[in-house]
Amino acid sequence: MVGRPSNWTSDERTRDLICIGLWLREELISLKVNEADRKTQEWYYNRWSRSEEDLWSLAARTLNTVLDGEVEQNRVPHRRWG
């Protein structure tokens, strides 16, 4: 909130996005997912949260990918040119 007016509050989607993201991190840690896979799944959630309408469904899909053992390995992030 640094630099924002004193009456500023975030919208509901932003609060949900952050809270579900933090919950997802705790769940991945409690499942003892290794750090590389945890970061990959957190990036997956953050990347898809921009376009997905239902954040809870996205979080469930993110966790199910881990439980199914289908975490994308050695993912190279897209690099924008220009």
C-alpha positions in Angstrom: 0.0 0.0 0.0 3.1 2.2 -0.2 2.2 5.3 -2.2 -1.5 4.6 -2.3 -4.3 6.7 -0.8 -5.3 5.9 2.8 -8.7 4.7 1.6 -7.4 2.3 -1.1 -8.3 -1.3 -0.9 -7.8 -4.1 -3.4 -10.6 -5.7 -5.3 -12.1 -9.1 -4.4 -10.3 -10.9 -7.2 -6.9 -9.6 -6.2 -7.5 -10.8 -2.6 -8.7 -14.2 -3.8 -5.8 -14.5 -6.1 -3.2 -13.8 -3.4 -5.0 -15.9 -0.7 -5.5 -18.9 -2.9 -1.9 -18.6 -4.1 -0.6 -18.6 -0.5 -2.9 -21.5 0.4 -1.6 -23.4 -2.6 2.0 -22.9 -1.5 1.3 -24.2 1.9 -0.4 -27.3 0.4 2.5 -28.0 -1.9 4.9 -27.7 1.1 2.7 -30.0 3.2 2.8 -32.5 0.4 6.6 -32.3 0.5 6.9 -31.4 -3.1 10.5 -30.7 -4.0 11.4 -27.0 -4.5 11.7 -27.1 -8.3 8.3 -28.7 -8.7 6.8 -26.4 -6.2 8.0 -23.3 -8.0 6.9 -24.8 -11.3 3.4 -25.3 -10.0 3.3 -21.8 -8.4 4.4 -20.3 -11.7 1.7 -22.4 -13.4 -0.9 -21.0 -11.1 0.3 -17.4 -11.5 0.5 -17.7 -15.3 -3.0 -19.2 -15.7 -4.7 -17.1 -13.1 -4.6 -14.1 -15.5 -7.0 -15.8 -17.9 -8.9 -18.3 -15.7 -12.2 -17.2 -14.3 -12.4 -19.8 -11.5 -9.3 -19.6 -9.3 -10.4 -22.5 -7.1 -10.7 -24.8 -10.1 -7.2 -23.7 -11.3 -5.8 -24.4 -7.8 -7.4 -27.8 -7.9 -5.9 -28.5 -11.3 -2.5 -27.4 -10.1 -2.6 -29.7 -7.1 -4.0 -32.6 -9.1 -1.1 -32.3 -11.5 1.3 -32.8 -8.6 -0.7 -35.7 -7.2 -0.8 -37.4 -10.6 3.0 -37.0 -11.0 2.6 -34.9 -14.2 4.5 -31.8 -13.2 6.2 -30.3 -16.3 9.9 -30.9 -15.9 12.7 -28.6 -17.1 10.2 -25.9 -18.2 11.9 -23.0 -20.0 9.9 -19.8 -19.6 8.8 -18.0 -22.8 11.0 -15.1 -23.6 9.5 -12.1 -25.3 11.5 -10.5 -28.1 11.2 -7.0 -29.2 
